[in-house]
Amino acid sequence: MEENKFDVIVIGSGMSGGWAAKEFTEKGMKTLVLERGRQVEHIKDYPTTNKAPWEFEFRKKPSKETREEYPIQSQVYAFNEATKHFFASDKKHPYTYPPDKPFRWIKGFQTGGKSLTWWRQSYRLSKMDFEANGKDGQGVDWPVRYKDIAPWYDYVEEYIGVSGQNEGLEQLPDGKFLKPMELNCVEEHLKKTLDQDFDGRALTIGRAAHLTERHNERGPCQYRNMCETGCPFSGYFSSVSVTLPAAQKTGNMTFKPHAIVHSIIYDEKQGKATGVRVINAETKKTTEYFARVIFLCASTLPSTQIMLNSTSDYFPNGIGNSSGTLGRHLMDHYSIESRAMIAGFEDGYYNGHRPNGIYIPRFQNLKDKEEDYFRGFAYQGGASRIGWQLGNYIEGIGAEFKDKLRKPGPWSISLGGYGECLPYYDNKVELHPEIKDEWGMPILHISCELKENEKKIMKAMKAHGAEILEKAGGIDIQHSEPEDWIFGDGIHEMGTARMGKDPKTSVLNKWNACHDVPNLFVTDGSFMTSSGCQNPSLTYMAFTARAANYAVEQMKKGIL
């Protein structure tokens, strides 16, 4: 049927799917966007965005019923009674893992995906990151270099609006930034301490997809720090408020929610993907849609599930999987948090609720392997004064107690390490051989763990964190422990359909297209060849824009 034929099919409407939709539609391509979850419209579907904590029965803390429905999702920082509608039910969407290798899969199945609830930190991978695999042999070499991606980082930053401060650091490339948010007095003190007492350690305000000034008819940020409820001011980037409306404006986008992609249709004679099989989440009816190009942007684990489920005589182990690496090399970032109290700044405070923190870029193994592990880590964190939550810790009742709550509490500071995970072949995701979901698709079985290198980095995070806080005058220093972290907690799963130069050891080429299927592109976290220690969403968006531009060029030439 003609109504089922398009130039491009984009699977997923989140961080990368929104960008693919924008790029293709603005270049004149009739584009079908498939979202497995419900439709969310900007502002209209933000039901809690103007509710204060005290307007919820348990001050936003998840109720017993909520925790039973979301036993995994409720572990994440952004989950509470005001945001639960942007997270997928754990009961409805199960998966499995080995008893000794737990995994927390945080997922948002709705328009915009996790772009509605992300932490919005936006950092570039560096020249060093793109070269590391090739130099130290930990994984396959990236088929691209920083110079190939730098113009696309520029393009994305200028469009979405990223606030930050250029620092001239090779390991943290400068960007196209709006004016930075301000450090508070304790963070300024920590920055001064690092400058005076440590060589090669810098502190900067977080680079965040938050508008500190009006930009492209959006924002600015109102410093409410209620971002995960949806921002009616479009003060931060989400595909719901930015890229999807841009795509809709062109008249070239067809959007279908409740559309669960079962598999990709492959034509062996043409050597190409011709379309997708879609199950309606509500009616269970299956429909096929067809296109010249398919962009898989469903996020790492769902995209891998779709590819593994797309079997044929030619691809018995999943489409594009001649290398046998599809589903392998799963990576995530991991953390040790160090916390301390800081005395001596009782006369200092700040205005508003800044939705951002500080960033201490990686300072280990920059030139050589100075410390006994490969790669390294960075710190994110911040300083603040305890506010009305002080009432949870002090005794009292009546007017005197209320008066105490009007006064700010002591200063505290935290540093959370973000460590690079190496790509290991046996960290994997595969289809469960027996269990299927309610739509008849095999659920995922995820098996992964941190290895010796990551454990060494965790020890270094703790040691360096203690040293930095001690030099800054921190007291009562405490740390989380390695066993507190569970794979998936970083919410940066990536690497299961990695890019590479050799089709025998990778799934995708340098343009994010499958080596085996030239018109099937994968531009979510699946493509990552290494993880770096930076938040990866900016990289997903830059690669998606680059891949879409390439695909359009190939379509115009008649190659795709």
C-alpha positions as CSV (number, residue, x, y, z in Angstrom):
1,M,0.0,0.0,0.0
2,E,1.3,3.5,-0.9
3,E,0.4,4.9,2.5
4,N,2.9,2.4,4.0
5,K,5.8,3.6,1.9
6,F,8.2,6.3,2.9
7,D,11.7,7.6,2.0
8,V,13.0,7.0,5.5
9,I,11.8,5.0,8.6
10,V,13.2,6.2,12.0
11,I,12.7,3.8,14.8
12,G,12.6,5.6,18.2
13,S,11.8,9.2,19.0
14,G,14.3,10.0,21.7
15,M,17.7,11.7,21.7
16,S,18.9,10.3,18.4
17,G,15.5,9.5,16.8
18,G,14.4,13.1,17.2
19,W,17.6,14.3,15.5
20,A,17.2,11.8,12.6
21,A,13.5,13.0,12.2
22,K,14.6,16.6,12.1
23,E,17.4,16.1,9.6
24,F,15.5,14.0,7.1
25,T,12.3,16.0,7.1
26,E,14.1,19.3,6.8
27,K,16.0,17.8,3.8
28,G,12.6,17.0,2.1
29,M,12.4,13.3,2.9
30,K,9.0,11.7,3.7
31,T,9.8,10.2,7.1
32,L,7.9,7.8,9.3
33,V,8.8,7.9,13.0
34,L,7.9,4.9,15.1
35,E,7.6,5.1,18.8
36,R,6.8,2.0,20.9
37,G,5.3,4.0,23.7
38,R,2.5,6.5,24.1
39,Q,2.5,10.0,22.6
40,V,3.7,12.9,24.7
41,E,3.1,16.4,23.5
42,H,5.1,19.4,24.7
43,I,3.5,21.1,27.7
44,K,0.2,19.4,27.3
45,D,1.5,16.1,28.6
46,Y,3.6,17.5,31.5
47,P,0.9,17.0,34.3
48,T,3.2,17.6,37.3
49,T,5.4,20.4,35.9
50,N,4.0,23.1,38.2
51,K,3.4,21.0,41.3
52,A,5.5,21.7,44.4
53,P,6.8,18.8,46.5
54,W,4.2,19.4,49.3
55,E,1.4,18.9,46.8
56,F,2.1,15.2,46.7
57,E,0.9,12.9,49.4
58,F,4.4,11.7,50.3
59,R,6.4,14.7,49.2
60,K,7.1,13.0,45.8
61,K,8.6,9.9,47.5
62,P,7.3,6.7,45.7
63,S,4.5,5.0,47.4
64,K,4.4,1.3,48.2
65,E,2.3,0.6,45.1
66,T,4.6,2.6,42.9
67,R,7.7,0.8,44.2
68,E,6.0,-2.6,43.4
69,E,5.2,-1.5,39.9
70,Y,8.7,0.1,39.3
71,P,11.2,-1.9,41.5
72,I,14.1,-1.1,39.2
73,Q,13.1,2.3,37.7
74,S,12.5,3.7,41.2
75,Q,16.2,3.3,41.9
76,V,17.2,6.1,39.5
77,Y,17.8,9.7,40.6
78,A,15.1,11.2,38.4
79,F,12.3,8.9,39.5
80,N,9.6,10.0,41.9
81,E,5.8,10.4,42.1
82,A,6.1,13.6,39.9
83,T,8.0,11.8,37.1
84,K,7.0,8.1,37.2
85,H,4.8,8.6,34.0
86,F,8.0,9.1,32.0
87,F,9.4,5.6,33.0
88,A,8.5,2.2,31.7
89,S,6.8,-0.3,34.1
90,D,9.2,-3.0,35.2
91,K,6.3,-5.4,35.5
92,K,5.1,-4.8,32.0
93,H,8.6,-4.9,30.4
94,P,10.7,-7.7,32.1
95,Y,14.2,-8.9,31.3
96,T,16.6,-11.4,32.9
97,Y,20.2,-11.5,34.1
98,P,22.4,-14.1,35.9
99,P,21.9,-14.1,39.7
100,D,25.5,-13.0,40.3
101,K,25.5,-10.3,37.6
102,P,22.6,-7.9,38.4
103,F,21.6,-5.2,35.8
104,R,19.4,-2.2,36.2
105,W,17.8,-1.3,32.9
106,I,16.3,2.3,33.1
107,K,13.9,2.9,30.3
108,G,11.4,5.4,29.1
109,F,8.9,4.2,26.5
110,Q,7.1,7.3,25.3
111,T,7.7,10.1,22.8
112,G,11.0,11.6,23.6
113,G,12.2,8.5,25.5
114,K,14.8,9.4,28.1
115,S,15.5,12.8,26.6
116,L,12.7,13.9,28.9
117,T,14.5,12.8,32.1
118,W,18.3,12.9,31.3
119,W,20.8,14.8,33.4
120,R,21.6,17.0,30.3
121,Q,25.4,17.0,30.7
122,S,26.9,17.5,27.3
123,Y,30.5,16.8,26.7
124,R,32.5,16.0,23.6
125,L,34.7,12.9,23.2
126,S,38.3,14.1,22.6
127,K,41.0,13.3,20.1
128,M,42.5,11.1,22.8
129,D,39.2,9.1,23.2
130,F,38.9,8.3,19.5
131,E,42.5,7.1,19.3
132,A,42.7,5.2,22.6
133,N,41.5,1.8,21.3
134,G,44.0,1.8,18.5
135,K,46.8,2.9,20.7
136,D,46.4,0.6,23.7
137,G,44.7,-2.4,22.0
138,Q,41.7,-2.4,24.3
139,G,39.0,-2.9,21.7
140,V,39.0,-2.2,17.9
141,D,40.1,1.1,16.5
142,W,37.4,3.7,15.8
143,P,36.9,4.2,12.1
144,V,36.6,8.0,12.7
145,R,38.7,10.7,14.4
146,Y,37.8,13.8,16.3
147,K,38.3,16.0,13.3
148,D,35.6,14.1,11.5
149,I,33.0,14.7,14.3
150,A,34.0,18.2,15.4
151,P,31.9,20.1,12.9
152,W,28.9,18.0,13.9
153,Y,29.5,18.7,17.6
154,D,29.4,22.4,16.6
155,Y,26.2,21.9,14.6
156,V,24.4,20.2,17.5
157,E,25.6,22.5,20.2
158,E,24.6,25.6,18.3
159,Y,21.1,24.2,17.6
160,I,20.1,22.7,21.0
161,G,21.9,25.4,23.2
162,V,24.6,24.2,25.6
163,S,25.8,26.4,28.4
164,G,29.4,26.1,29.5
165,Q,32.9,27.5,29.8
166,N,35.7,26.9,27.3
167,E,38.8,25.8,29.2
168,G,41.4,25.0,26.5
169,L,41.9,21.4,27.6
170,E,42.8,18.7,25.1
171,Q,41.0,16.0,27.0
172,L,37.8,18.1,27.1
173,P,37.4,19.9,23.7
174,D,35.9,23.4,23.7
175,G,32.6,23.9,22.1
176,K,30.0,26.4,21.0
177,F,28.5,27.5,24.3
178,L,26.0,29.9,25.7
179,K,27.1,31.8,28.8
180,P,28.0,29.5,31.7
181,M,26.0,29.1,34.8
182,E,27.7,30.4,38.0
183,L,29.7,28.4,40.5
184,N,28.8,29.0,44.2
185,C,31.3,30.1,46.8
186,V,32.3,26.6,47.9
187,E,32.7,25.4,44.3
188,E,34.9,28.5,43.7
189,H,36.9,27.6,46.7
190,L,37.3,24.0,45.4
191,K,38.4,25.3,42.0
192,K,41.0,27.6,43.7
193,T,42.3,24.6,45.7
194,L,42.7,22.5,42.6
195,D,44.6,25.3,40.8
196,Q,46.9,25.8,43.8
197,D,47.6,22.3,45.0
198,F,47.3,20.0,42.0
199,D,49.0,20.0,38.6
200,G,46.7,19.3,35.7
201,R,43.4,19.3,37.6
202,A,40.8,21.7,36.5
203,L,37.2,22.5,37.6
204,T,34.6,24.0,35.4
205,I,30.8,24.5,35.6
206,G,29.0,21.6,34.0
207,R,28.4,21.8,30.2
208,A,24.6,21.4,30.1
209,A,21.9,21.5,27.5
210,H,20.2,24.3,29.5
211,L,19.5,27.7,28.0
212,T,21.1,30.5,30.1
213,E,19.6,33.0,27.6
214,R,16.8,32.9,25.1
215,H,17.8,30.7,22.2
216,N,16.0,29.7,19.0
217,E,12.7,31.0,20.4
218,R,13.2,28.8,23.5
219,G,13.8,29.4,27.2
220,P,15.6,30.6,29.1
221,C,15.9,28.2,32.0
222,Q,14.0,29.4,35.1
223,Y,16.3,27.6,37.6
224,R,13.5,25.6,39.0
225,N,15.4,22.3,38.8
226,M,12.1,20.4,38.0
227,C,13.4,19.3,34.6
228,E,12.4,15.7,34.8
229,T,8.7,16.7,35.0
230,G,9.0,18.3,31.6
231,C,9.9,21.9,31.0
232,P,7.1,24.2,29.8
233,F,9.7,26.9,29.0
234,S,11.7,24.6,26.7
235,G,14.7,25.6,28.9
236,Y,16.4,22.3,28.4
237,F,16.8,20.1,25.3
238,S,14.4,17.2,24.7
239,S,13.2,15.8,21.4
240,V,9.6,16.5,22.5
241,S,10.3,20.2,22.8
242,V,12.9,20.8,20.1
243,T,13.7,18.3,17.3
244,L,10.3,16.6,16.8
245,P,8.4,19.9,16.6
246,A,11.0,21.0,14.0
247,A,10.3,17.8,12.0
248,Q,6.5,18.3,12.4
249,K,6.8,21.8,11.1
250,T,8.1,20.6,7.7
251,G,5.0,18.6,6.9
252,N,7.2,15.6,6.0
253,M,6.9,13.6,9.2
254,T,4.4,10.9,10.0
255,F,4.5,9.9,13.6
256,K,3.1,6.7,15.0
257,P,3.0,6.0,18.8
258,H,2.3,2.5,20.3
259,A,4.3,1.0,17.4
260,I,6.5,-1.8,18.6
261,V,9.1,-2.8,15.9
262,H,9.2,-6.6,15.8
263,S,11.9,-6.9,13.2
264,I,13.5,-5.4,10.1
265,I,12.6,-6.9,6.7
266,Y,15.6,-7.9,4.6
267,D,15.6,-8.7,0.9
268,E,18.4,-11.1,0.1
269,K,18.3,-10.4,-3.7
270,Q,18.7,-6.6,-3.2
271,G,21.1,-7.0,-0.3
272,K,19.1,-4.3,1.5
273,A,16.6,-3.8,4.3
274,T,13.2,-2.9,2.7
275,G,11.0,-2.2,5.7
276,V,9.9,-3.1,9.2
277,R,7.3,-5.3,10.9
278,V,5.4,-3.3,13.5
279,I,3.1,-4.6,16.3
280,N,0.5,-2.2,17.6
281,A,1.0,-2.1,21.3
282,E,-2.7,-1.8,22.0
283,T,-4.4,-4.0,19.4
284,K,-1.5,-6.5,18.8
285,K,-2.1,-6.1,15.1
286,T,1.0,-6.4,12.8
287,T,1.6,-4.0,10.0
288,E,4.6,-3.7,7.6
289,Y,6.1,-0.3,6.5
290,F,8.6,0.2,3.7
291,A,11.4,2.7,3.0
292,R,14.6,3.2,1.2
293,V,16.6,3.9,4.4
294,I,16.0,2.8,7.9
295,F,17.5,4.5,11.0
296,L,17.5,2.5,14.2
297,C,17.4,4.9,17.1
298,A,15.5,3.0,19.8
299,S,18.3,3.2,22.4
300,T,21.0,0.6,22.8
301,L,19.2,-2.4,24.3
302,P,15.9,-2.1,22.3
303,S,17.8,-1.6,19.1
304,T,19.9,-4.6,19.7
305,Q,16.8,-6.6,20.6
306,I,15.2,-5.6,17.2
307,M,18.4,-6.6,15.3
308,L,18.7,-9.9,17.0
309,N,15.1,-10.6,16.4
310,S,15.4,-9.8,12.7
311,T,16.5,-13.2,11.5
312,S,16.4,-14.7,8.0
313,D,18.1,-17.5,6.1
314,Y,20.8,-15.0,5.2
315,F,21.1,-13.6,8.8
316,P,20.2,-16.5,11.1
317,N,21.8,-14.8,14.2
318,G,20.3,-11.3,13.6
319,I,20.5,-8.8,10.8
320,G,23.9,-7.3,10.1
321,N,25.6,-9.9,12.4
322,S,28.0,-11.6,10.1
323,S,30.8,-10.6,12.6
324,G,29.1,-12.3,15.5
325,T,29.6,-9.1,17.6
326,L,26.0,-7.9,17.7
327,G,25.0,-7.8,21.3
328,R,28.6,-8.0,22.5
329,H,30.8,-5.3,24.2
330,L,28.1,-3.8,26.3
331,M,29.5,-0.8,28.3
332,D,28.2,1.6,30.9
333,H,29.7,4.3,33.1
334,Y,30.2,3.5,36.8
335,S,30.8,5.7,39.9
336,I,32.2,6.1,43.4
337,E,30.8,9.1,45.2
338,S,32.8,11.0,47.8
339,R,31.1,13.4,50.1
340,A,32.2,15.9,52.8
341,M,31.0,18.8,54.9
342,I,32.7,22.2,54.4
343,A,32.9,24.7,57.2
344,G,33.7,28.4,57.0
345,F,31.2,29.6,54.4
346,E,28.2,30.2,56.5
347,D,27.8,33.8,55.2
348,G,27.5,32.5,51.6
349,Y,24.4,31.3,49.7
350,Y,23.0,31.3,46.2
351,N,19.7,32.1,44.4
352,G,17.5,29.6,42.6
353,H,17.9,25.9,42.1
354,R,20.6,25.5,39.5
355,P,19.9,22.4,37.4
356,N,23.6,21.7,36.9
357,G,26.8,20.8,38.7
358,I,30.6,21.0,38.5
359,Y,32.9,19.0,36.3
360,I,36.5,18.0,36.9
361,P,37.8,16.6,33.6
362,R,39.9,13.4,33.5
363,F,43.4,14.0,34.7
364,Q,44.8,10.4,34.7
365,N,46.9,8.6,31.9
366,L,46.6,11.6,29.6
367,K,50.0,11.1,27.9
368,D,51.2,7.8,29.2
369,K,49.9,5.1,31.6
370,E,51.0,6.9,34.8
371,E,48.5,4.9,36.9
372,D,48.0,1.2,36.9
373,Y,45.0,0.9,34.7
374,F,43.8,1.8,31.2
375,R,42.0,5.0,30.5
376,G,40.5,6.9,33.4
377,F,37.6,8.9,34.9
378,A,36.2,12.4,35.5
379,Y,34.2,13.8,38.5
380,Q,30.8,15.4,38.5
381,G,29.2,16.9,41.6
382,G,28.6,20.2,43.4
383,A,28.2,22.0,46.6
384,S,25.0,23.1,48.3
385,R,23.5,24.1,51.6
386,I,20.9,21.9,53.2
387,G,17.5,23.7,52.9
388,W,14.1,22.8,54.2
389,Q,15.1,19.1,54.2
390,L,17.0,20.0,57.4
391,G,13.8,19.1,59.1
392,N,14.5,15.5,58.4
393,Y,17.6,15.7,60.7
394,I,16.8,18.1,63.6
395,E,14.5,17.7,66.5
396,G,11.8,20.2,67.4
397,I,8.2,21.2,67.2
398,G,6.2,24.4,66.8
399,A,7.3,28.0,66.1
400,E,11.0,27.5,67.1
401,F,11.3,24.4,64.9
402,K,9.7,26.3,61.9
403,D,12.1,29.2,62.5
404,K,15.1,26.8,62.3
405,L,13.8,25.6,58.9
406,R,14.0,29.2,57.5
407,K,17.8,29.2,58.1
408,P,20.1,27.4,55.6
409,G,21.9,24.4,57.0
410,P,25.6,23.5,56.6
411,W,27.5,23.3,53.4
412,S,28.2,19.9,51.8
413,I,30.0,18.9,48.7
414,S,30.0,15.7,46.7
415,L,32.2,14.4,43.9
416,G,31.0,11.4,41.8
417,G,33.5,9.7,39.6
418,Y,32.5,8.7,36.1
419,G,34.7,5.8,34.9
420,E,35.4,4.5,31.4
421,C,34.3,0.9,30.8
422,L,36.4,-1.1,28.4
423,P,34.6,-3.1,25.7
424,Y,34.6,-6.8,26.7
425,Y,33.4,-9.5,24.4
426,D,31.6,-11.4,27.1
427,N,29.6,-8.4,28.4
428,K,26.6,-9.1,26.3
429,V,22.9,-9.0,25.7
430,E,21.0,-11.7,23.9
431,L,17.5,-12.9,23.3
432,H,16.0,-15.2,26.0
433,P,15.5,-18.7,24.5
434,E,12.2,-19.3,26.3
435,I,10.5,-16.2,27.8
436,K,8.5,-13.8,25.5
437,D,6.8,-10.5,26.3
438,E,3.1,-9.9,25.9
439,W,3.6,-9.0,22.2
440,G,5.3,-12.4,21.5
441,M,8.9,-11.1,21.2
442,P,11.7,-12.8,23.2
443,I,12.8,-10.6,26.1
444,L,16.4,-9.7,26.7
445,H,18.9,-11.6,28.9
446,I,21.7,-9.3,29.9
447,S,25.0,-10.6,31.3
448,C,27.7,-8.1,32.1
449,E,30.1,-7.2,34.9
450,L,32.9,-4.8,35.8
451,K,36.4,-6.3,35.2
452,E,39.7,-5.8,37.0
453,N,40.5,-2.5,35.1
454,E,37.2,-0.9,36.2
455,K,37.7,-2.1,39.8
456,K,41.2,-0.4,39.8
457,I,39.6,2.8,38.5
458,M,37.0,2.7,41.3
459,K,39.8,2.5,43.9
460,A,41.5,5.5,42.2
461,M,38.2,7.4,42.2
462,K,37.9,6.9,46.0
463,A,41.6,7.8,46.7
464,H,41.7,10.9,44.6
465,G,38.3,12.0,45.8
466,A,39.4,11.9,49.4
467,E,42.6,13.8,48.6
468,I,40.8,16.6,46.7
469,L,38.2,17.0,49.5
470,E,40.8,16.9,52.3
471,K,42.9,19.7,50.5
472,A,39.7,21.8,50.3
473,G,39.1,21.5,54.0
474,G,36.4,18.8,53.9
475,I,35.4,17.1,57.1
476,D,33.6,13.9,57.8
477,I,34.5,12.5,54.3
478,Q,32.5,9.5,53.3
479,H,32.4,7.3,50.2
480,S,30.0,5.0,48.5
481,E,31.4,1.5,48.0
482,P,32.0,-0.5,44.7
483,E,29.3,-3.0,45.7
484,D,26.8,-0.1,45.9
485,W,27.0,0.3,42.1
486,I,25.1,-2.1,39.8
487,F,25.7,-2.3,36.0
488,G,23.1,-0.1,34.4
489,D,23.1,2.6,37.1
490,G,25.1,4.9,34.8
491,I,22.1,4.8,32.4
492,H,24.7,5.0,29.6
493,E,24.5,1.5,28.1
494,M,26.3,1.4,24.8
495,G,28.5,-0.5,22.4
496,T,26.4,-3.6,21.3
497,A,26.6,-2.8,17.5
498,R,29.9,-1.1,17.4
499,M,31.5,0.8,14.6
500,G,34.8,-0.4,13.2
501,K,37.0,-0.6,10.1
502,D,36.8,-4.4,9.7
503,P,33.4,-6.1,9.0
504,K,34.8,-9.2,10.7
505,T,35.0,-7.5,14.1
506,S,32.3,-4.8,14.0
507,V,28.7,-4.2,12.9
508,L,28.8,-0.7,11.5
509,N,31.1,1.4,9.3
510,K,32.3,4.9,9.8
511,W,28.9,6.3,8.6
512,N,26.9,4.3,11.2
513,A,25.6,2.0,8.4
514,C,25.7,-1.8,8.7
515,H,28.7,-3.4,6.9
516,D,26.3,-6.1,5.8
517,V,23.2,-3.9,5.1
518,P,24.2,-0.5,3.6
519,N,20.8,1.2,4.0
520,L,20.4,0.2,7.7
521,F,21.9,2.8,10.1
522,V,22.2,2.6,13.9
523,T,22.9,5.9,15.6
524,D,21.9,5.4,19.3
525,G,24.4,4.2,21.9
526,S,24.8,0.9,20.2
527,F,27.4,2.3,17.8
528,M,29.9,3.3,20.4
529,T,33.3,1.7,19.9
530,S,34.6,2.8,23.3
531,S,32.8,4.6,26.1
532,G,35.1,7.4,27.2
533,C,34.3,8.8,30.6
534,Q,32.1,11.6,29.3
535,N,28.3,11.6,29.2
536,P,27.6,10.3,25.7
537,S,24.3,11.9,24.6
538,L,25.9,14.8,22.7
539,T,28.0,12.3,20.8
540,Y,24.9,10.3,19.8
541,M,23.3,13.5,18.5
542,A,26.3,14.5,16.5
543,F,26.8,11.1,14.9
544,T,23.1,10.9,14.1
545,A,23.1,14.3,12.3
546,R,26.3,13.3,10.4
547,A,24.8,9.9,9.4
548,A,21.5,11.4,8.2
549,N,23.4,14.0,6.1
550,Y,25.4,11.1,4.5
551,A,22.3,9.0,3.9
552,V,20.5,11.9,2.1
553,E,23.6,12.4,-0.1
554,Q,23.6,8.7,-1.0
555,M,19.9,8.8,-1.7
556,K,20.2,11.7,-4.0
557,K,23.0,9.9,-5.9
558,G,20.7,6.9,-6.3
559,I,23.1,4.7,-4.2
560,L,20.6,4.1,-1.4
